[in-house]
Amino acid sequence: MSPLQARAERSIRHRGVVTEQLQLALTSRVAIEQAKGVLSVRLGVDMDGAFTALRGYARSHNLKLDDLARTILDDRAWTHELFTQR
């Protein structure tokens, strides 16, 4: 394989990795936005307040924000109880 072919192959692989990372970030962001909407309605707060609650809970329980968002979307029933406990 020539150096030019090797460089082209590395470039293609790199683009694939970057594309995958961007797709993952977009998917994560969508889940977080949807969870903010759920929390906003359930807690009766604006979107900033919902994000603050989401971020605070994730930090205090050592959870990834995306994982917590997906949990909220998968099981909305416990959301109000969980976030209103002090």
C-alpha positions, 0 to 999 in steps of 0.5 A: 500500500502506498503512503497516499493510500494509507493516508486516505484510508486513515482519513476515511476511518477518522471521518467514520469515527467523527460521524459516529461521535457526532451522531451519539452527541446529537442523540444524547442531546435529544434525550436530554431535551425531551427529559427537560420537557418531562421535568418541566411539566412534572415539576411545574418549572421552566426549561432552565429549572428543569435542566438545573434539577436534571443536572443537580440530580445527576451530579449528586448521584454520580450519574451521566446526564444522558443516562438519567435523561433516558431513565426519565424517558423510559419510566416517567411515573417516578419522575415527580416523586424523585425530583421533589424529595428533599 
